[in-house]
Amino acid sequence: MRFVKFVLLSTLVAFIACGSSSKDANEEGTSDSNKDKTGYQWEKNRTQLLDYHDMVLLYGGGSHRTHLWDAQYMAPYVTYVDKDKKEHWLFDSFLFLEIHNGKGKMFASGYTSTPANQQDWMALVDYYFQSKLALGALDKAITAATARIGAPATKRRVVIGLPEPIKGQTDWGSVKNGQQLNFNNDADRITACKWYIDYVRMKFKELDYKNIELAGFYWIAEEATNTRTIVNELGNYMNSLKYTFNWIPYFKSDGYSEWKSFGFNYAYLQPNYFFNEKTPTSRLDDACSLAKNYNMDMEMEFDERVSKGWGYRLTNYMDAFKKNGIWSSKRLAYYQGDVALYNLSVSTNTDENQLYHDFCHFIIDRPLYK
């Protein structure tokens, strides 16, 4: 489990039921994609998987969250204004995810005592795919920024968290003919995940965003213990539709070094350094070494404590990633708690303001963009 999951508490801000039609809601969720087995137009147009270099994690969809991803919160993740008042594009990719819904239902093993069901999975997707929040707010923020500084070199990429079908669950729901899926069977677990992927694809088509591309999916489970028998088939399914399969295992979690054999396209190693002041900076060097040995990308980590005297630990990440060649050569994912980066962006504290500028330059000055 993520070392910091104790910081994350959850309910869906909007719970949307499957509907009262006699037709299964799960069948509705995939009916659009089933009309054309070759995929949606944007999938047909792709010749390869999309790439991205700086992906920020945006947690949302649980009721414990104290914010909504509206345009105000989204703006400082889209662009950065430097000290000379020049505006720059910031993150090129955005990962929307949640670990539990705040009502006791978990989207991956170990967070609560009760697995989320099909309606919970659907409600989570519906939270992401809105016109004024989450992906909708991101799309609008990009539109506004484009009017000011011109379009980015590529559309911003979006990755959607994929819940773990938790082994042993027998009340998740059905996909066809009202037959309940049984997650003691790997085939049923895979079926549920493919249903979810298809529902995300359908919602993306429905909302018709102008400035973002659906790039891939993220496996929420951070260790391989309970899912190593199903991930390969899921990766194959995503890749067949030209989507990436992403994973962010915690430090030395079960299976982290086997990520390629599981079918992931990109795997980002968590150093898990920020969250405990007793963890020495040598952890960062160790994590960088492991990432290079196993050809992994890396995650940078901080949370709201960065504004409460822990900013030096974020600085240590930036220093270690530069010293070890990670900054200049690897894809990076950025865990920032709930809205820690937003808090830095609006802070009037001199030290926090400088840390914000240092962090944003860490991103925009990366040699990958030269």
Secondary structure, DSSP 8 states (H G I E B T S, - for coil): --TTGGG-----SS-----SSSS-HHHHHHHHHHT-TT--HHHHH-SS----SEEEEEE-SSTT-S----HHHHHHHHEEE-TTS-EEE--SEEEEE-SB-SSSEESSTTSSSEE--HHHHHHHHHHHB-SSSBHHHHHHHHHHHHHHH---SS-EEEEEEE----TT---S-BSSTT-B--TTSHHHHHHHHHHHHHHHHHHHHHHT-SSEEEEEEEE--SSSTTTTTTHHHHHHHHHHTT-EEEE---TT-TTGGGGGGGT-SEEEE----TT-TTS-THHHHHHHHHHHHTT-EEEEE--GGGGTT-HHHHHHHHHHHHHTT-TTTS-EEEE-TTTHHHHHHH---HHHHHHHHHHHHHHHT-GGG-
